[in-house]
């Protein structure tokens, strides 16, 4: 069977599974729509959390970044993994103890203010739409290559599927769909990784192959081979870093605290029956996440060795265009690979300096990896299904955050407090539908490559939500004025910095012009510090929170059962 036939078969079966689950798990109440009725098993919730958290950036783009950036790409690996640990250990159970549906709900009640709630709603929507743009772009890239349609058509197909199971099933449908999507994406990621590890190094376990010797009998280690290839082509050594220490630290920190402030991840800890189950599901999710994240550096190195070898030839003199491997022409059709014959020798050559004739989008590396390694067609179809599962699972979680922020936190809590549960559910579904359409437009006209867009979302979450959540749990003196000021300032500063360097003046986006040498990807760490400082300062010079709010903060940290703390706040 051809690649396209295998792709249609595997992707079609996976889509049928997702739709079947959504129909089976359709909801009829707001509690099921927002938090799946609070009855999800910790293992299932851990698997769904892993799928929710491992987006298109994790599946498609992270290994691509590492493949092109080498050691510098490790900031994404460290930041996202460390951020989940921070979330699981520092925040998850306390937020679950509070017993609310959404992060804006927590902020609105904790800071006893509809103004704080509205600022949190704006932050949630802004961050979620920024993040979902990367997911929908990932969907478009997968469809454009493997189903041979343009990216716009691919995004529209993804929109239709997400609309169906997010609007029909809410969090309940999304949760069980994400369990299936995790199984698909992890299988799709590991199968080619294991095959290529065996081919290159003889090791069945990719993590061992990453640090092992090549199986060609030369005795050369894989990473030594990569260092040699990179330096010969004008790149920095693969195992050395070119980023400044301050920028590495800032990006890692922004990704870590951004993870801990992402609303679509936090809400997952409300879907289990007990606070104890939230702790268990956090542990299971970390285990499920680690499988992919410890494999990504190996996938990146395998892909780079094979890519350079197939483009430049075994002798390193370039491959004649007439003998170009099929994966290059296949991806050229998508516009994500381009060749320019600069010296007129009709040979392809890849390098960093003036010799370079290839423009390669880093987002294709994981998806093209099986083709580059000449793996069977069914593996190529499988990787397509995995990429779609990763992108769609996170997109659905984000769309639910947007939906619940509008229907629950904005309409029910502020604008129309007297609407019935049935009306609220209707508004939630309408909001989800509108959000899907906007997300699709962002996927068609994205503000950057997938992992870059997602990194911006994490920076925005770091600068807005994280300080408000941490201080809301651990500092009972923090009040409404401080939280609102801090969130608004952090979000405006971070968004303004990113927009200026990425869209208004991209020609100035170089280290010499960055504040303290920190790139737009890492500026969320400075936005977070601004938020913390302003929140604490303003809180100290304004009236303290009411006494019942201070008791609420104390009780959030006492494991008295789900919703106990918020019950105290209401009395």
C-alpha positions as CSV (number, residue, x, y, z in Angstrom):
1,X,0.0,0.0,0.0
2,X,1.1,3.6,-0.7
3,X,1.9,6.1,2.0
4,X,-1.3,8.0,1.3
5,X,-3.4,4.8,1.5
6,X,-1.8,3.9,4.8
7,X,-2.3,7.4,6.1
8,X,-6.0,7.4,5.1
9,X,-6.5,4.1,6.8
10,X,-4.7,4.8,10.1
11,X,-5.8,8.4,10.4
12,X,-9.4,7.4,9.4
13,X,-9.5,4.7,12.0
14,X,-8.2,7.0,14.7
15,X,-10.7,9.7,13.8
16,X,-13.5,7.2,13.9
17,X,-12.4,6.2,17.4
18,X,-12.3,9.8,18.6
19,X,-15.8,10.5,17.2
20,X,-17.2,7.3,18.6
21,X,-15.8,8.2,22.1
22,X,-17.2,11.7,21.8
23,X,-20.7,10.4,20.9
24,X,-20.5,7.9,23.8
25,X,-19.4,10.5,26.3
26,X,-21.7,13.3,25.2
27,X,-22.8,15.5,28.2
28,X,-26.0,17.0,29.5
29,X,-24.8,19.1,32.4
30,X,-22.3,22.0,33.0
31,X,-20.4,19.9,35.5
32,X,-19.8,17.2,32.9
33,X,-19.0,19.8,30.3
34,X,-16.4,21.7,32.4
35,X,-14.8,18.9,34.6
36,X,-16.2,15.6,33.3
37,X,-18.4,15.2,36.3
38,X,-15.3,15.0,38.6
39,X,-15.3,11.2,38.3
40,X,-12.2,10.4,36.1
41,X,-9.9,7.6,37.3
42,X,-6.4,8.9,38.2
43,X,-4.6,6.7,35.6
44,X,-7.0,7.8,32.9
45,X,-6.7,11.4,34.0
46,X,-2.9,11.1,34.0
47,X,-2.9,9.8,30.4
48,X,-5.4,12.5,29.3
49,X,-3.2,15.1,31.1
50,X,-0.1,13.9,29.3
51,X,-1.9,14.1,25.9
52,X,-3.3,17.5,26.8
53,X,0.2,18.7,27.8
54,X,2.2,17.1,25.0
55,X,1.0,19.3,22.2
56,X,2.1,19.6,18.5
57,X,5.1,21.4,19.9
58,X,6.2,18.3,21.9
59,X,5.4,15.8,19.2
60,X,6.2,17.6,16.0
61,X,8.5,20.6,16.8
62,X,10.6,19.9,19.9
63,X,12.8,17.3,18.4
64,X,13.0,19.5,15.3
65,X,14.2,22.3,17.4
66,X,16.8,20.1,19.1
67,X,17.8,18.7,15.7
68,X,18.6,22.2,14.3
69,X,19.8,23.9,17.5
70,X,21.6,21.0,19.1
71,X,22.5,21.6,22.8
72,X,20.6,25.0,22.8
73,X,17.4,23.1,22.0
74,X,17.5,21.5,25.4
75,X,16.0,24.6,26.9
76,X,12.6,23.4,25.6
77,X,13.1,19.9,27.0
78,X,14.2,21.2,30.4
79,X,11.6,24.0,30.7
80,X,8.5,22.0,29.7
81,X,9.5,18.9,31.8
82,X,10.6,21.0,34.8
83,X,7.4,23.0,34.5
84,X,5.2,20.0,34.8
85,X,7.1,18.9,38.0
86,X,6.6,22.4,39.4
87,X,2.9,22.3,38.6
88,X,2.4,18.8,40.1
89,X,4.3,19.4,43.3
90,X,3.5,23.1,44.0
91,X,0.0,23.9,42.7
92,X,-2.1,21.0,41.5
93,X,-3.5,19.6,44.8
94,X,-4.0,23.1,46.3
95,X,-6.1,24.2,43.3
96,X,-8.0,20.9,43.5
97,X,-8.6,21.6,47.2
98,X,-10.3,24.9,46.2
99,X,-12.8,22.9,44.1
100,X,-13.6,25.4,41.3
101,X,-14.0,24.7,37.6
102,X,-11.5,27.2,36.1
103,X,-8.5,29.4,36.8
104,X,-10.5,32.6,36.4
105,X,-13.0,31.1,38.9
106,X,-10.2,30.6,41.4
107,X,-8.8,34.1,40.9
108,X,-12.3,35.7,41.0
109,X,-13.2,34.1,44.3
110,X,-9.7,34.3,45.9
111,X,-9.4,38.0,45.1
112,X,-13.1,38.6,45.8
113,X,-13.5,40.7,42.7
114,X,-15.2,40.5,39.3
115,X,-12.5,42.8,38.0
116,X,-9.9,40.2,38.9
117,X,-12.0,37.6,37.3
118,X,-12.4,39.6,34.1
119,X,-8.6,40.2,33.9
120,X,-8.1,36.5,34.4
121,X,-10.6,35.7,31.6
122,X,-8.8,38.0,29.2
123,X,-5.4,36.4,30.1
124,X,-6.9,32.9,29.7
125,X,-8.4,33.7,26.3
126,X,-5.2,35.5,25.1
127,X,-2.9,32.7,26.2
128,X,-5.1,29.9,24.9
129,X,-5.6,31.4,21.5
130,X,-1.8,32.0,21.2
131,X,-1.2,28.4,22.1
132,X,-3.9,26.9,19.9
133,X,-2.5,28.7,16.9
134,X,0.5,26.3,17.1
135,X,-1.7,23.3,17.4
136,X,-3.9,24.1,14.4
137,X,-0.7,24.9,12.3
138,X,0.6,21.5,13.3
139,X,-2.6,19.9,12.0
140,X,-2.3,21.7,8.7
141,X,1.3,20.6,8.2
142,X,0.4,17.0,8.8
143,X,-2.5,17.0,6.4
144,X,-0.6,19.0,3.8
145,X,2.1,16.4,3.5
146,X,0.4,13.0,4.1
147,X,-3.1,13.6,2.7
148,X,-1.7,15.9,-0.1
149,X,-4.0,18.8,0.6
150,X,-3.0,22.4,1.2
151,X,-2.4,23.6,4.7
152,X,-5.6,25.6,4.8
153,X,-7.7,22.6,3.9
154,X,-5.9,20.5,6.5
155,X,-6.6,23.1,9.2
156,X,-10.3,23.1,8.2
157,X,-10.5,19.3,8.5
158,X,-8.9,19.6,12.0
159,X,-11.4,22.3,13.0
160,X,-14.3,20.1,12.0
161,X,-13.1,17.2,14.1
162,X,-12.3,19.3,17.2
163,X,-15.6,21.1,16.9
164,X,-17.5,17.8,16.9
165,X,-16.0,16.2,20.0
166,X,-15.3,19.4,22.0
167,X,-18.8,20.8,21.5
168,X,-20.6,17.5,21.9
169,X,-18.7,15.9,24.7
170,X,-17.1,18.8,26.6
171,X,-14.5,17.8,29.2
172,X,-15.9,14.3,29.5
173,X,-15.6,13.7,25.8
174,X,-12.3,15.4,25.6
175,X,-10.8,13.4,28.5
176,X,-11.6,10.0,27.1
177,X,-10.7,11.1,23.6
178,X,-7.3,12.2,25.0
179,X,-6.7,8.8,26.5
180,X,-7.1,7.3,23.1
181,X,-5.0,10.1,21.6
182,X,-2.2,9.5,24.0
183,X,-2.0,5.8,23.0
184,X,-1.9,6.8,19.4
185,X,0.7,9.5,19.7
186,X,3.1,7.6,22.0
187,X,3.0,4.5,19.8
188,X,3.5,6.6,16.7
189,X,6.5,8.4,18.3
190,X,8.2,5.3,19.7
191,X,7.9,2.9,16.8
192,X,10.0,4.9,14.3
193,X,12.4,5.9,17.1
194,X,13.1,2.2,17.9
195,X,13.4,1.2,14.3
196,X,15.9,4.0,13.5
197,X,17.9,3.4,16.7
198,X,18.4,-0.2,15.7
199,X,19.4,0.8,12.1
200,X,21.9,3.4,13.3
201,X,23.3,2.1,16.5
202,X,22.0,-1.5,17.0
203,X,20.3,-0.4,20.3
204,X,16.6,-1.3,20.7
205,X,16.1,1.5,23.3
206,X,16.5,4.9,21.6
207,X,17.8,6.5,24.8
208,X,20.8,4.1,24.7
209,X,21.2,4.6,21.0
210,X,21.5,8.4,21.6
211,X,24.7,7.8,23.6
212,X,25.9,4.8,21.7
213,X,28.3,4.0,18.9
214,X,27.2,3.8,15.3
215,X,26.7,0.2,14.0
216,X,28.9,0.8,10.9
217,X,31.9,-0.7,12.6
218,X,33.7,2.6,12.8
219,X,33.6,2.8,16.6
220,X,32.4,6.4,16.3
221,X,29.8,7.6,18.8
222,X,26.6,9.1,17.3
223,X,27.1,12.5,19.0
224,X,30.8,12.6,17.8
225,X,29.6,12.0,14.3
226,X,27.1,14.8,14.6
227,X,29.7,17.2,16.0
228,X,31.9,16.4,13.0
229,X,29.1,16.8,10.5
230,X,28.0,20.1,12.0
231,X,31.4,21.8,12.2
232,X,32.4,20.7,8.7
233,X,29.2,22.4,7.4
234,X,29.8,25.6,9.3
235,X,27.4,25.0,12.2
236,X,28.3,25.0,15.8
237,X,29.2,21.6,17.3
238,X,26.0,19.8,18.0
239,X,26.9,19.2,21.7
240,X,28.0,22.9,22.3
241,X,25.7,25.8,23.0
242,X,25.7,29.3,21.4
243,X,23.0,30.9,23.5
244,X,24.1,33.2,26.4
245,X,23.6,31.7,29.9
246,X,21.1,34.4,30.9
247,X,18.9,33.7,27.8
248,X,19.0,29.9,28.5
249,X,18.1,30.5,32.1
250,X,15.3,33.0,31.1
251,X,13.7,30.7,28.5
252,X,13.9,27.7,30.8
253,X,12.3,29.6,33.6
254,X,9.6,31.1,31.4
255,X,8.7,27.6,30.1
256,X,8.7,26.1,33.6
257,X,6.5,28.7,35.3
258,X,4.4,29.1,32.1
259,X,3.6,25.4,32.3
260,X,2.5,25.8,35.9
261,X,0.2,28.7,34.8
262,X,-1.4,27.1,31.8
263,X,-5.2,27.0,32.4
264,X,-5.9,23.9,30.2
265,X,-3.5,21.8,32.2
266,X,-4.6,23.0,35.6
267,X,-8.2,22.3,35.0
268,X,-7.4,18.6,34.5
269,X,-6.9,18.3,38.3
270,X,-10.5,19.1,38.9
271,X,-11.7,16.1,36.9
272,X,-10.8,13.4,39.5
273,X,-13.0,12.6,42.6
274,X,-10.6,13.4,45.4
275,X,-7.6,15.6,46.2
276,X,-5.6,12.4,46.7
277,X,-6.5,11.4,43.2
278,X,-5.2,14.7,41.9
279,X,-1.8,13.8,43.3
280,X,-1.9,10.3,41.8
281,X,-2.9,11.6,38.4
282,X,-0.1,14.1,38.5
283,X,2.4,11.3,39.1
284,X,0.9,9.1,36.3
285,X,1.0,12.0,33.9
286,X,4.7,12.6,34.6
287,X,5.5,9.0,33.9
288,X,3.5,9.1,30.6
289,X,5.2,12.4,29.6
290,X,8.7,11.1,30.4
291,X,8.4,8.3,27.8
292,X,8.3,10.8,25.0
293,X,10.5,13.5,26.5
294,X,13.4,11.2,27.2
295,X,13.1,9.9,23.6
296,X,13.0,13.3,21.9
297,X,16.8,14.0,22.0
298,X,17.5,10.6,20.4
299,X,14.9,11.3,17.6
300,X,16.5,14.7,17.0
301,X,20.0,13.3,16.6
302,X,18.9,10.4,14.4
303,X,16.9,12.7,12.1
304,X,19.9,15.1,11.7
305,X,22.4,12.5,10.8
306,X,20.1,10.9,8.2
307,X,19.0,14.3,6.9
308,X,22.6,15.6,6.3
309,X,23.7,12.2,4.8
310,X,20.8,11.9,2.4
311,X,21.1,15.6,1.2
312,X,24.9,15.9,1.0
313,X,25.6,12.3,0.1
314,X,27.8,9.7,1.8
315,X,30.9,11.5,0.3
316,X,29.7,14.9,1.5
317,X,29.9,16.4,-2.0
318,X,26.2,16.8,-2.5
319,X,23.5,14.6,-4.0
320,X,22.6,15.1,-7.7
321,X,19.1,16.5,-8.1
322,X,18.1,13.6,-10.3
323,X,19.0,11.2,-7.6
324,X,17.3,13.1,-4.8
325,X,15.6,10.9,-2.2
326,X,11.8,10.8,-2.4
327,X,11.3,12.5,1.0
328,X,12.7,15.8,-0.4
329,X,10.4,16.0,-3.4
330,X,7.4,14.9,-1.2
331,X,8.0,17.8,1.2
332,X,8.8,20.2,-1.5
333,X,5.2,20.0,-2.6
334,X,4.2,21.4,0.8
335,X,6.6,24.4,0.5
336,X,8.3,23.4,3.7
337,X,11.5,22.4,1.8
338,X,13.1,24.5,-1.0
339,X,16.1,24.0,-3.1
340,X,18.1,26.7,-5.0
341,X,20.9,25.6,-7.3
342,X,23.3,28.5,-6.5
343,X,26.4,27.2,-8.2
344,X,24.6,25.5,-11.2
345,X,26.1,22.0,-10.6
346,X,22.6,20.5,-10.3
347,X,23.5,19.0,-6.9
348,X,21.8,19.6,-3.5
349,X,23.9,20.8,-0.6
350,X,23.1,21.7,3.0
351,X,25.3,23.9,5.1
352,X,25.2,27.0,7.2
353,X,27.5,29.2,5.1
354,X,27.3,30.4,1.5
355,X,27.4,26.8,0.3
356,X,23.8,26.2,1.5
357,X,21.2,25.5,-1.1
358,X,18.4,24.1,1.1
359,X,15.7,25.8,3.1
360,X,14.2,23.3,5.5
361,X,11.4,24.0,7.9
362,X,12.4,22.5,11.3
363,X,8.7,21.5,12.0
364,X,9.0,18.7,9.4
365,X,11.8,16.7,11.1
366,X,9.8,14.3,13.2
367,X,7.2,13.8,10.5
368,X,9.8,13.3,7.8
369,X,12.0,11.1,10.0
370,X,10.5,7.7,8.9
371,X,10.8,8.7,5.2
372,X,14.4,9.9,5.6
373,X,15.3,6.5,7.1
374,X,13.3,4.6,4.5
375,X,11.0,2.9,7.0
376,X,7.9,1.0,5.8
377,X,4.9,3.1,4.5
378,X,2.7,2.0,7.4
379,X,5.2,3.7,9.8
380,X,4.9,6.9,7.9
381,X,1.1,6.7,8.1
382,X,1.4,6.1,11.8
383,X,3.5,9.2,12.4
384,X,0.9,11.2,10.7
385,X,-1.8,9.9,13.0
386,X,0.4,10.6,16.0
387,X,1.1,14.2,15.0
388,X,-2.6,14.8,14.6
389,X,-3.4,13.2,17.9
390,X,-0.9,15.4,19.7
391,X,-2.2,18.6,18.1
392,X,-5.9,17.9,18.4
393,X,-5.7,16.7,22.0
394,X,-4.2,20.0,23.2
395,X,-6.3,22.1,20.8
396,X,-9.5,20.6,22.4
397,X,-8.3,21.3,25.9
398,X,-7.5,24.9,25.0
399,X,-10.8,25.4,23.3
400,X,-12.6,24.2,26.4
401,X,-10.7,26.7,28.5
402,X,-11.8,29.5,26.1
403,X,-15.4,28.2,26.2
404,X,-15.6,27.9,29.9
405,X,-14.0,31.3,30.5
406,X,-16.7,32.9,28.4
407,X,-19.8,30.9,29.4
408,X,-18.9,30.3,33.1
409,X,-16.6,33.1,34.2
410,X,-17.8,35.9,32.1
411,X,-21.5,35.2,31.4
412,X,-22.6,33.2,34.5
413,X,-20.5,34.9,37.1
414,X,-20.6,38.5,35.8
415,X,-22.9,39.4,32.9
416,X,-25.9,37.1,33.3
417,X,-25.8,35.5,36.8
418,X,-29.5,34.3,36.6
419,X,-29.1,32.1,33.5
420,X,-30.1,28.5,33.9
421,X,-27.7,25.5,33.7
422,X,-29.2,24.6,30.3
423,X,-28.6,28.1,29.0
424,X,-25.1,28.1,30.3
425,X,-24.4,24.8,28.6
426,X,-25.8,26.3,25.3
427,X,-23.5,29.4,25.6
428,X,-20.5,27.1,26.4
429,X,-21.1,25.2,23.2
430,X,-21.6,28.4,21.2
431,X,-18.4,29.8,22.6
432,X,-16.5,26.6,21.7
433,X,-17.8,26.8,18.2
434,X,-16.7,30.4,17.7
435,X,-13.4,29.6,19.3
436,X,-12.8,26.8,16.9
437,X,-13.3,29.2,13.9
438,X,-10.9,31.7,15.4
439,X,-8.3,29.0,16.1
440,X,-8.6,27.8,12.5
441,X,-7.8,31.3,11.2
442,X,-4.7,31.4,13.6
443,X,-3.6,28.1,12.2
444,X,-3.9,29.3,8.6
445,X,-2.1,32.6,9.4
446,X,0.2,31.6,12.3
447,X,2.6,34.1,14.0
448,X,5.5,31.7,13.8
449,X,6.6,28.1,13.6
450,X,4.8,25.7,16.0
451,X,7.2,25.5,18.9
452,X,8.0,29.2,18.8
453,X,4.3,30.1,19.0
454,X,3.8,27.7,21.9
455,X,6.9,29.2,23.7
456,X,5.2,32.6,23.5
457,X,2.0,31.1,25.0
458,X,4.1,29.8,27.9
459,X,5.8,33.1,28.4
460,X,2.4,34.9,28.5
461,X,1.1,32.4,31.0
462,X,4.2,32.8,33.2
463,X,3.8,36.6,33.2
464,X,0.1,36.6,33.9
465,X,-1.3,33.6,35.8
466,X,1.6,32.1,37.7
467,X,2.2,34.9,40.2
468,X,-1.5,35.3,40.9
469,X,-2.0,31.6,41.5
470,X,1.1,31.2,43.7
471,X,0.4,34.3,45.8
472,X,-3.2,33.4,46.0
473,X,-2.3,30.1,47.6
474,X,0.7,31.0,49.7
475,X,0.3,34.7,50.6
476,X,-2.9,35.7,52.4
477,X,-2.0,39.4,52.3
478,X,-2.2,39.6,48.5
479,X,-5.4,41.5,47.6
480,X,-7.5,42.4,44.6
481,X,-5.6,45.6,43.6
482,X,-2.3,43.9,43.7
483,X,-3.4,40.9,41.7
484,X,-5.1,42.9,39.0
485,X,-2.2,45.3,38.7
486,X,0.4,42.5,38.5
487,X,-1.5,40.4,35.9
488,X,-2.2,43.3,33.6
489,X,1.3,44.7,33.8
490,X,2.9,41.3,33.3
491,X,0.7,40.4,30.3
492,X,1.1,43.9,28.6
493,X,4.9,43.9,29.1
494,X,5.5,40.4,27.8
495,X,3.0,40.7,24.9
496,X,4.4,44.1,23.9
497,X,8.0,42.8,23.9
498,X,7.1,39.8,21.8
499,X,5.0,41.8,19.3
500,X,7.7,44.4,18.9
501,X,10.6,42.1,18.1
502,X,8.6,39.5,16.2
503,X,6.2,41.6,14.2
504,X,6.9,45.3,14.4
505,X,10.7,45.3,14.1
506,X,11.9,41.8,13.3
507,X,15.2,43.2,11.9
508,X,16.1,44.3,15.4
509,X,15.5,40.9,16.9
510,X,19.1,40.2,17.7
511,X,20.9,39.7,21.1
512,X,22.4,43.2,21.1
513,X,19.0,44.8,21.2
514,X,17.3,42.5,23.7
515,X,16.6,43.6,27.3
516,X,19.4,42.1,29.5
517,X,20.2,39.8,26.5
518,X,16.9,37.9,26.9
519,X,15.1,36.8,23.7
520,X,11.3,37.1,23.1
521,X,11.0,33.4,23.9
522,X,12.4,34.0,27.4
523,X,10.9,37.4,28.2
524,X,8.0,35.9,30.1
525,X,10.4,35.4,33.1
526,X,10.9,39.2,33.3
527,X,7.2,39.7,32.9
528,X,6.7,37.2,35.8
529,X,9.1,39.2,38.0
530,X,7.3,42.4,37.2
531,X,4.0,40.8,38.1
532,X,5.3,39.5,41.4
533,X,6.9,42.9,42.4
534,X,3.8,44.9,41.5
535,X,1.4,42.5,43.1
536,X,3.3,42.5,46.4
537,X,4.0,46.2,46.4
538,X,0.4,47.3,45.6
539,X,-1.0,44.7,48.1
540,X,1.1,46.2,50.8
541,X,0.0,49.8,50.3
542,X,-3.7,49.0,49.9
543,X,-6.3,47.5,52.2
544,X,-5.8,43.8,53.2
545,X,-8.2,41.2,52.0
546,X,-11.3,40.5,54.2
547,X,-10.8,38.2,57.1
548,X,-12.8,35.3,55.5
549,X,-10.5,35.5,52.4
550,X,-7.5,35.2,54.7
551,X,-9.1,32.1,56.3
552,X,-9.8,30.8,52.9
553,X,-6.1,30.9,52.0
554,X,-5.2,29.1,55.2
555,X,-7.7,26.4,54.5
556,X,-6.7,25.8,50.8
557,X,-3.5,24.3,52.2
558,X,-5.3,22.0,54.5
559,X,-6.3,18.6,52.9
560,X,-9.9,18.7,54.0
561,X,-11.5,17.3,50.8
562,X,-12.5,18.8,47.5
563,X,-14.3,22.1,47.7
564,X,-13.9,22.5,51.5
565,X,-11.9,25.8,51.2
566,X,-14.3,27.4,48.7
567,X,-17.2,26.4,51.0
568,X,-15.6,28.4,53.8
569,X,-15.2,31.4,51.4
570,X,-18.9,31.4,50.7
571,X,-19.8,31.8,54.4
